[in-house]
Amino acid sequence: MDNRKDKRFLERNTAFIKSTSEGHEPVYGYGINAHTHDISLSGARICSPQYFPVGSVVRIVIELERTHQSIKVDGEIKWTRKSEEETDLHESGVEFLHSISQTLLSLIKHLYAEKNGGIPTAISH
């Protein structure tokens, strides 16, 4: 059963992840290279060498391959598991915490424009 509230798109996009503190401020230091397996308006399945515990908040920069746009969004880790395909990697379900309307608009344009028949007139929350 699919628990997502929005349609998912199977896409591999390059991503860069940084852990955040309790106050959602980035923890300075290094980030982790990752990639998306799929993405929707409300979240993504992300694969990385780093384990992120459920409930943690991360800052993610995603390079949207098809439209060549870059988005920055905070997300909460909803689930995590070892990757079945790549044993040295972890998969995490991330729910986006949209605080920037431009990020949501970029995702709508990327996921729905042209390729899928145009931008929808209604979007579920």
Buried (B, 14 or more C-beta within 10 A) or exposed (E): EEEBEBBBBEBEBBBBBBBBEEEEEEEEEEBBEBBBBBBBBBBBBBBBEBEBEEEBBBBBBBBBBEBEBEBEBBBBBEEBEEBEEEEEBBBBBBBBBBEEEEBBEBBBBBBBEEEEEEEEEEEEE
